[in-house]
Amino acid sequence: MDRAGLSRLISAAGGAVDGISGVIGELGADAVAAATVAELLHRADVPAGPEVAVEAGFRHGDDIFRYELRVTPAGVRGHALGDTELKADVALTQDLVEVVRSLFGPRGAQSSATRVTRWGHLENPGAFDRPLPVYDVFRRLVDALDHPYAVGLAELCVRYGSDKWGHHTYPRRYEQHFERLRDQPLTVVEIGVGGFGDQQRGGASLDVWRRYFPRALVYGLDIVDKSHMSDQRVTVLQADQSSPADLARVLEVTGTPDIVIDDGSHVSAHLLASFAHLFPALRDGGLYVMEDLQTSYWPTFGGLAHTYDNPATSLGFLKTLVDGLHHEEIVGRAAASTDAHIGGVHFYHNLAFIEKERNLDGGAPSWIPRGAR
């Protein structure tokens, strides 16, 4: 399913049952079922292991779309069954509208009212003496449906191999700012796919955001072509973060971002160029994040040693935004283009969050003396 279809499905999942059903009909129930299976397998994160077969059937009207989800020592795969008979270890049947709402809907929308489970081993007395491999597989699938917001960010960073946890301790700060947005339909853009210049490496953080934000479309930007890492709800684009022309092309694809995360080159000039182009495109209420700001002090990355307030460095520039928060109170300061659009700046170790919102509440009354210019 293309990005436009996924975006429609995610938006509909936050509404009434009739609306979800209508969008499924317009997109095609078979295409929605396939997208649902792909999302479910990604969320469940089932490890390779002993041979296990799960049948998943999704009902829509008079139709049922059946899939085999098979675990093998080589990995996990899912494919449509059609009319093929399958002797599965366990079979799950559930209404497609309910599954879509559980996977792509907001927090608290999850339901299992239409779910039917049939175990394939109940006639085997030995199965009651020990847990079977299928138990853990099926638990992961059901948990992915019933508890899509339960997993924490640090766990996801470890699971997918992102250096945001371990080399750094960013997850708790991200959770402070991102938790309130987690069950919204979002467009998340991250600069820097990882893996440095190796075309085959990277993508860990994109997997983290795809899982952490169950209703988001996630875009990764990298100067190296890593478009082969694109997947359902994840699109990887090639772009130079310091090139306005490249960033303009990116925005043509992504539309208005809700979150931008700069984990790219960490070169001060590049961070400032990306901010100058992407921050104005960010929606009101959105967040712009800059990582690894220690490079502001490192000349190798265009930083300045022993200089702490030069706006040509990333941290020096961010410090000017603090004055911009109070632009209506300051006498004689030249206006900056960001003054009226930043509602908050939050600094942490090597990390900063900038809130985009209207900053035009008005200054102090004119009769309050301010002193000489």
Buried (B, 14 or more C-beta within 10 A) or exposed (E): BEBEBBBBBBBBBBBEEEBBBBBBEEBEBBBBBBBBBBBBBBBBBBEEBEEBBBBBBBBBEEEEBBBBBBBEEEEBEBEEBEEEEBEBBBBBBBBBBBBBBBBBBBEEBBBBEBBEEEBBBEEEEEBEEEEBEBBBBBEBBBBBBEEBBEBBBBBBBBBBBBBBBEEBBBBEBBBEBBEEBBBBBBBBBBBBBBBEEEBEBBBBBBBBBBBBBBBBBBBBBBBBEBBEBBBBBBBBBBBBBBBEEBBEBBBEEBBEBBBBBBBBBBBBBBBBBBBBBBBEBBBEEBBBBBBBBBBBBBEEBBBBEEEEEBBBBBBBBBBBBEEBBEBEEBEEEEEBEBBBBBBBBBEBEBBBBBBBEEBEEEBEEEEEEEEEE
